[in-house]
Amino acid sequence: MKTFKYLMMMTLALATFTAGAQLKVGDKAPGFKLKNIDHQWVSLDDYKDQKGVIVVFSCNHCPYVVLYESRMIELQKKYGPKKFPLIAINPNDSTIVPADGFSYMVTNAAEKGFNFPYLLDDQQLFRKFGATRTPHVYLLKNEGDHFTVAYIGAIDDNPQDASDVKEKYVAQAIDALLAGQKPKVTETRAIGCTIKFRE
């Protein structure tokens, strides 16, 4: 019984994360510099000439992420040219989920045709953002000398069926920002797999 309880506690400790430093809409986004799948380093400062950035905490193995990968590609196709590029960041520890290792990130991006950077979060950046799931979106707005959070949550309202989406939260938020307006919906619940990490 004691062994069972211990294993359960370890499982919860490894598999779940309660954000204590959850960013809120309007907060300044933390800077970062992480390795991309092309082995080049990518930082938030690299995007100073953009109007904003779509940051998506993502991974390889999560079924919810798999369902959204084509939609992430479409977001980059539509909004990258409008200066709202997408960056995917993998926060999962590959010692817990081997399928989320760097080499598998490279393979997954090539097989799926990713048209955006896919970064390895080996610095637990997700803690600074307060991300708890994959996928978990943080839409950032360029304020000139820094980025602020304009939207947090899900990409849209239907993970299972892209053809039956009623509310495209991220797209609608970007359209509002491009029009000089505040997004009507600034926060939704991220639906996906818990981020896997070790303390």
N, C-alpha and C positions, 0 to 999 in steps of 0.2 A: 504493500500500500504506500509506504513512504517513497519507494522508488518511483511508483506511478505518479505521485504528487509532484516529485522533483522533476520528472520528465515533462509533465504538463506545464510547470512553471518555466522551465527552460524553453519550451516550445513557444509559449506566450512572449517571453522576453526576446526571443529571436525573431518572431514573426510579426509582431505588432509594434506600433509606435504612436504614442499620444503626443501631439505637437504642443510643446510648452511655449514656443516662440513663434506661433502662427502669425505670419504677416497678415495685415488687414489692408483692405482697399484704401489707397491713399498713402500707404507707407512707402518709404524709400527701399528699393530693391537692393539686396546685397550684391556686391561685385563677385566675380568668380573668374578663374582661369583653369580650364579642364582640358584633358586630352581628347581629341576627336579620333574617329575611326581611321583617319588618314595619317595618324600619328602627329598631327600638328596641334598646337595649343590654341584654344579659342577662349576669348574673354568677353565679358559684357562690354568692356570698353571698345571692342572692335566694332560695335554697333552704334557708335555715337552719331553716325550720319544717317541713321534710320529713324523713322517716326516712332517705332516701338518694336517689341520683340514678343513672340509667342513662346514662352518657356513651357515645355511639357515634360514632366517627370515620367519616364517611360521605362521599358525593359524589353526583353526578348520573349520570356516564357508566359506572361500573364495573358489569359484568353481575352480579357477586356481590351488590352493593348492591341492584340492581334486584330480584333474587330475594328479598331480605330486607325490602324496604320494607313489604310488607303485614304481615310479622311484627313489624316495629318499631311499626307502627300498633296492632297487637293488644296488644303489651307495654304501650303507653301506656294503652290502654283498660282493661286489667286491673289494672295496677299504679299508674297515676297516682292513682286514687282511694285507693289504699292508701299513699300518700305515698312512692312510688318512681317519680317521673316520668322520662320519657326526654328527653334532649337530643341532637340530632344536630349534629355539627360537621364542616364541610367544610374539610379541610386542603390541598386541591389548589390549585396555582398555575394560574390561568386563562390565563396567558400560554403555558403548556405544553399545557393541556387547556381550550380555550375553552368547551367544553360545561359546565365546572364553574364558570363565571362567576356572579356574584351574580344577575344578571337571570334566568339559567337556573335558579338555585336557587329563585327566587320562582315561576317558571312550573312547575317540577317539583313543588314542594310543593302548589301549587293543583291541578294535574292529578291528583296521587296522593291528595289529601285528607289531607295530613299534619296530625296533631293534636298536634304537639309542636314546640318551637322548632327552627329549622334555622339554625345560626350559621356565619358566615364566619370561618375561622381565618386572618386576615391577619397574625397575630403569631407564627406557627409554634408554637402551643401544643402541637401534636402532639409536638414535640421534648421538651418537659418531661414529657409522659406516657410517651414512648417508643413511641408508636403507629407502626406500619410498614405497615399495610394498611387498606383500606376494604372491608368494615366491620371495625372493631376496637373491642371493648367494654371499658369500664372501669366496673365496678359500684362505686359509692361508698356508704359507710355514714356517716351523721351521728353524730359523736362528741360533739356539743355545741358545742365551739368550733372544730371543723374536721371535714373529711371524710377518711376513710381508704379505701384500696382494699380491697375484699372479694373481687373476682373480676376476672380479666383473660382476654380471648380471644374466642371465637366465641359467637354467639347460641345455636346448637344444633349438632347433629352432622350435619345434612344440608342444605347450601346448595341443592341441586338440587330437592329435593322436600319441601315442608313437610308433606305428608300422610304421609311416611314417616320423620319424626323420631323417634328413640328416646330421645335425651337433650336435654332443654331446659335447657341449662346456666344461662342467665341467670334463667329463671323458677324453677328449682330453688334457685339461690343466694338469690334474693329470698325465696322461701318459707321457707328456713332462717333467714334474718335476721329475718323477721317472727315466727318461732317462738322467737326468742331463741337460736338455735343458729348454729354456724359452718357455712358451706357445705361439703358433702363434697368437691366439686370446686371448686377455687379458681383453676385456670389451665388453659387449653386453647390450642391453636394457632389463631390467627386466620387464616382462609382468605379471600383476596380479592385485590384489585389493589394494587400498591405505591403508596404516596403519592407524588405528583408535585410536586416543588418545585425551586427554584433555590437554590444556596448564597449 
